[in-house]
Amino acid sequence: MSLDTPRREVGPSVRRSSTSPLFALSGSIILIGFFSVAPWIVPAEWSSVLMNFFILVIMATMWNLLAGYAGMVSIGQQAFIGLGSYATLYFALKGVNPFLTIPLATMICAVLAVPITFLLLRLRGGYFSIATWVVSDTALLIIGAIAYFGGGTGKLMPGLQYLSPSQTAHDTYLATWFVALVVVVGTYVLLRSRLGLVLASIRDNEVAARSAGVNVQSARRLIFIVAAAGCGAAGAVLAVSQPFIQPSSVFNIQWAAEMIFVSMIGGLGTIEGPIIGSAIFFTLQQSLQQYGVWYLVIFGSLAVVIALWQPRGLWGAFRDRYHTELLPVGYHLREEK
């Protein structure tokens, strides 16, 4: 008597990415190791470029968390960059080591963001965007009127004069790199959590998310506070990296423009997008800066072309085509053969 061998059912499977986790982990370890020792193995000018790159990655990651995942398009995140810079300056003036003030400035920005959310989260769309800009300009005017901070002319960052130039450069680089690593890893962990699923549901269909019992307001408030803290940390390392702090510099709307640019060309709604966009931004900047203002025209043209050709950005297009993510936080269906 023969027994029929049960036939295996073939159907779609749910996976995070087609990329091997071991490959992503190995690549991450190599990159972390390289960037951790970069000040000692690359020229000083490249260390400075990498430091500015990390600062932009921090800012863009936080902006992408707001707009790409929570649907809040802000053009006023420079408010928290400036507040983080001046919180660092305040503690440094009180005698605290500037490098030790970075977590303090981060926490202050998170606390200041709490009452601001009760005003901003009542608004939607363009009204929300303009309101964030108003908050930023208000913070600029208030800080610029405080004589203790040097008013509109700014003030010198104390506590760094006793270090040698090489030690200052190395310590500043490592502080910036560590903050960038914490921000990217923290964003990855957050988006892999239950809150990440909540944000995905809000982004895809807010009405359906509310119908399913999602507290949209609380989720958005939490993400806004996290993004404010991250931008505050970026402002803190920015303050440490430059000897003189001015309101017009740290509250400059150019920071918002750069955040939006790199997130858009890299890929909204992805962790890798702001990193890739920042790499493209600095590559073009270093290659085209000798052409003066024309490199800004090229940046703008590139942004328009990508917005029309691939609204989800370069990494978004690559991910959708090949179902590949180096830092996967979502899921996709794959047909088993």
N, C-alpha and C positions, 0 to 999 in steps of 0.2 A: 504494500500500500504506500503510495507516494504522498508526500506532504508538499503542499504548495508553499513556496517561499514568499513570505509577505513582501509586497512591493512597497518600496519607500516612497512616501508622498513628497513631491517636489513642489515648492511654493516660495513665495517671497519671504525674506528674512529681514529683520530690523537690525541695522547696524549703525554705529556712530560714524565710521569711516572705513574706507577700503585700505587705508594705510596701516601697516603693521605698527602696533604700539611700541614694539622694541626699536623700530627704526626712528620713530619720533623721540623716544627717550634717549637714544644714543646721540642723535643730533643735538638735542637740548643740552646734554651733559658737555659735549664738545664746545658748543657756543658759550655756555656759562663759564667753562674753564678758560676759554680764550679771552672773553671780555673781563674776567677777573684779574688777569695778569697783563692786560693790554698796555697799561701805562709803562711797564718795564720792557716791552718788546716792540712797541711801535713808536714812531717819531712823536715829539711833543705836540706838533700841530695836528696830528691825527687823533691824539687823545682829546684835544679840544673839540674837534669835530664830532667825535663819538659822544662826548659829554652833552653837546647841544642836541645830538640825535636822540639820546636817552630822554632828555627833557621834553622834546617834542613827542616822543613815544608815550610818555606819561600823560601829557595833555590830550593827545589824540585818542588814547585808549579810554580815557574818562569821557571825552565828548562822544565817542562811538557808543559807549555804554548808555549814555543818555538818549542819543538820537537813534542809533541802530538797533537797540534792544528795547528801550522804554518809550520810544516815539516822541521824545521831548527835544526839539531842535532849539538849542540855546546858542545865542550869539553874545552871551555875556559871561562866559566862564572865566574870562580874564579878571573878573571881580575877585575870585578866590585865589587866582595866581598872585594878584597884588596884595591881598590880605595875608596870604601865606608869607610873602616876602617881608611885609612890614611886621608881622608877628615875629619872624626870625630876627629882624632888626631890633625890635623892642626888647626881647630877651637878651640879645647880645649887648645892648646898651646897659642892661642891668647886670652884666658881668658873666652871663652864661656862655659857655663855649658855643660858637655858632653851629657847629655840627650836631651838638646835643639838642639844639632848639628845633630841629627838623620834625621830630614826632610831636613836639608841643605845638608847633605851628599847624600841623596836620589836624590835631584834635580841635584847635581853636576854630579852624575853618569849618569843621564838621558841626561844631556847636552853633556857630553863626548861621549856618545853613538851615537849621531847624525852624526858627521863626520866619525866615524868608520863604520857606516852602508853603506856609499857610497863606501867603499872598500870591505866589506864582502859580501854584497848582490849581487855583481857581480859574485859570486861563487856559486856552487851547490854541494850537496852531500859531499863526503869525502874532497874535496877541501875547502869547507866552514868550515868543522869541524877542519881541520888542521890549517886553517887561524885563527880561534878563539883561538886556543892554542898559536899560534905565537903572537897574540895580548896580551894574558895573560903574556907570558914570557917577552915580550917587556916592559910591564908595571912594572913587577917585577924588571927588570934591571934598569929602569929609577928611580923608587922609591928607590931602594937599593943604588943608587949613590948620593942621596940627603943627605947631611950632616945634614941639619936641622931636618930630621926625624931619625937621628941616623945611617944612612947608612944601611949596611947589618945587624948590630947588633940590630937594633930597638930602641924603646924609650918607656919610662914609660908614661902611660896615666895620665895627670894631672887632677885635679878637683874632684877626688874621695877620696882623702886622708882625707878630713875633715868630711866625713860621717862615721857613725858607721858601723861595718860589717853587722849587721842585716838590717839597713836601706839601705845600698848599695845593698844587696841581694834582698830585697823586691822591690826597685825601678828598678833594672835591670830586674827582673822577669816581672814586670808589663809592662815595656817598650817593652820587647821582645814579651810578649803575645799580647799587643795592636798592634804591627806591624804585627804579624802573623794574627791576626783577620782582620785587614785592607786589607792585601794581599789576603787572601782567599775570603773575601766578595767582594773585588774589582774585583778579577778574575771572580767570579760568575756573578756579574753585567755586566762585559765586555762581557762575553760569551753569556749572555742572550740578548745582544743588536744585532744590525744589523751587527756589526763587527764579532760577533760570527758566524753568518751564512756565512759571507764571508770566515772566516777561515776554516769552515767545507767544503765549496766548494773547497777551495785551497787544503786542505788535501786530499780530495777524488779524485779530478781530476783537476790539475792545468790548463791543456789545455782547458778543458770545462769551467772553471771559467774565463779564459781570453776571451774565445769566447762569454761569457755572459756579458762581459763589466766590469769585476772585475779588479780593479787596484791592481794586485798582489804585485807589488813592494812597493806601499805605505802601504798596509796592513802589509806586513812583516816588513817594516821599523818601523812602529808604535809598533808592538809587540816586536821587538828587543829592542826598547827604553824602553818600559814598563818592560820587563824582566831585563834589565840592572838596572833600578831604583829599582826594587824589590830586586835584588841581592846586590845592594848598601846599601839598608836598612838593609839587613841581615848582611852585613859587618859592618855597623854602630853599631848595637846592639851587634855584636860579639866583637867589639873593646871596648865597654863599659863594657862587661861582663868579660874581662880579663885585668889585670893591665899592661901588657907589650905587645907592638905591634911589631912584627917582619915580614919582607917581606916574608921570607920562610914559615911562618905559615899562614898568611892570603891569600897569593897567591898560596897556596899548591894545586896541582892537585887532591889531595884526596877529596877536596870538590866536584869536578866534578864527581869523581867516586861514591861518596855517592848519589849525585843528581840522577845520571843515575840509580843506583841500586834500590833506593826506588821507583822511578817512574816506573821502569820496573816491579818490583814484585807487586807493588800496582795496576798499571793499567794506561797505556798511554792514553791520550785523555779523562781523567776523572778528575774532581776536587777532588773526594774522594781518588783516587789512591795514590797520593803523601802522603796524611795524613795516610792512612792505611799502606803504605810501610814504612813510618817513624816509625810508632808504632811497626811494625814487626822488623825493624832494631834495635831499642833501646831495645826491649824485648830480642832479641837474643844476643845483645851486653852485656846486664846486666847479662844474664844467662850463657854466654859462655866465658866471658873475662878471667876467671881463667885458661882457657886452652891455653892461650898465642896466638901464631900465628895461631893455629888450628881453631880459630873462624873465621879467614879470609878465610881459606879454605872452611869452612862450608858456609860462605856467597857466595863465588864464585860458589860452587856446587849448592846452592839453585837458584842462578841467572840463571845458565845454564839449570837446570831442568825446571824452569818456562818458560824460553825462548823457550824451545823445546815443552813443554806440552801445555802452554797457552800463546802465544805471547802477548795477550792483558792484561796480568796481572790477579791477583786474583780478584780484584774488577771488572775488565772488563768481566771476565768469569761469575761472579755472576750477573752482570747487564744484559748481553746478554741472560742469561737463564731465569731470573725472571722479566726482564723489570722493574727493580727497581733502582731508583736513589734518594739519599738523597738530592742532590743538582742538579736537572735536568736542563740541558741547551739545550738538543736536543729534537727530537721528534721520536716517533715510532708508527707504525700502530698496532691497536688492533682490532681483529674481534669481533664485538658485537654478543651476543647470544640471 
